[in-house]
Amino acid sequence: MRNRSMMIAALVAVGALTINAQTPQTPPPQPRTGDTTQRAAAPAAQSITITGCLREEKAVPGLKPNVAERAGVTEDYILTDAKMAQGSPVAGIGVAPRYEIEGISDEELKKHLNHQVELTGVITQAAPTADDPTADFKATSLKMVSATCTAPK
């Protein structure tokens, strides 16, 4: 009987160790008290700052406005000659040559047509597709850099 009790106890202990080995023992790191550094988000959601020339889609060679845009109901605004801004919190990543701008009101964008602007936000569609030849950028802020666009280099 004693051997049987010891065998059951050993099996229970092995089972407990197996279950314990499958359970994560280390909690995710927490910010230290007084730590004010911001943790980096996933690259796709990382806020960046880009500059370029703001144009209406119909003024960008190679792009064709949809039916609603051609009728004057809506308008897409495109940042052309896009480059990473010097003050961007992220550096060293490539940016598309142009972005369709979202997140800023049409009225605000219209004020800055053909201006060199700086936009801060996130890339929501990084790679153009056959159906949508322009990457998408959801801006959270817009700042005019120059009243005229610089020639592309």
N, C-alpha and C positions, 0 to 999 in steps of 0.2 A: 504494500500500500504506500509505503514511504517513497519507493522508487517512482511509482505512478504520480504521486503528488509533486515530486521534484521534476518529473518530465513535463507535467502540465505547467508548473511555474516557469520552467525554462522556455517552453513554447510561448507562454504569455509574454515573457521578457523579450524574446526574439521578435514577436509580433509588434510589441511596443517600440522597439528600436527601429524596425522597418517603417512603421508609420511616422515616427519622429524624423527619420532620415528623409522622408518625402515632404515634410513640412518645412518651408523656408524658415530659417532661424534668425536671419538678419533683417531687421526692418529697413525700409528705404531711408537713405540719408535725409536728415532734417536740417534746415538752416540753423546755424548756431545763433545763440542769443547775441543780438547786436550786429549780426551779419546782414549788411544791406545790399550785397551784390545780388544782382538779378540772375536767376538760373536761365541758361539758354534754352529756348524752345526748339522744337523740331525745325530743321532747316526750311521746310516749306512754309512754316508759319512765322519765321523770323522777320521782324520788322527791318526794312532797309530803306535807304534814301537814294533816289535816283534823280537825275536831271535830264532834260531834253526839251524839245520844241513841241508845244501843244498845238495840235491841228484838228480840224474837223475831218472825219473819216473820208468825206468826198474829196478833200484836198490832198489826200495821200495817194501817190501813184501806186497802182496795183491793188487797191482796196475798192470794193464795190458796196455802197450802202444798200441796205435791204429796202423793201417796198415802203415801209413806214418812214424810214429816213428820207427816201427820195421824195415822199409826199410832204415832208416838213413836219411830220407828227413827232418824231424823236430824232435824236442825233447822237452818234457815238463820237467820243473825243479820243484822239490817239496821241500818245507821247512818242515822237519820233527822235531818232538819233540818241536813244537812251544810253546813259552811262551811269555807273555807280558814282554817287556824290562823294566829295572828299570827306564830309562829316558823317557819312553813313556809319551806323553802329556795327555793320557787317562789312567786311572787306574780303577780297580774294575770291568772290564768286562771279561767274559770268552772268551778264544780263542780256536779254533779248534786245534786238535793235529798236523794237517798238512795242508799245503796250496800249491796250484799250483801257481807259481809266474808268474805274467804278468807285463809288463811295463818296464822291464830291458832287454837289448839286450841279445840274446843267447850267444854272444861272452863274455860279461861281466859275465854272470852267469857261463859259462863253466870254467872261471878262478878260480871260488870259489867252485867248486865241492868238497864235503866232508870237507868243512870248516864250522866252526861255524860262522854264519853271523847275522847281525842286519839289518832289513829291515824296512823302514818307508813307509807308504802308507795307502790304505783303503781296507777294506774287501768288495769285490764285490759280492761274494756269500758266505754267512755265514754258511749255512747248507749243508752238503753233501747230495746227492740224490742217488737213486739206479743207475741212469745212470752215475752220476759223483760223485764218492765216496770221492772226495777231495774238500774242500772249496777253493775259489779263492781269491787271494790277489793281488791288483794292486799296485806295489811298485813304489815309486818315488826316493828312494835312497837305496843303499846297502853299508854296511861297514863290512869288515871282522873283527871278534872278535878274532878268533883263527884259526890256520892252521889245527887243528884237531877238530873233533866233540867230544863232551863229551858224555859219555854213558847216555842213558835216565834214569830218576829216577822214 
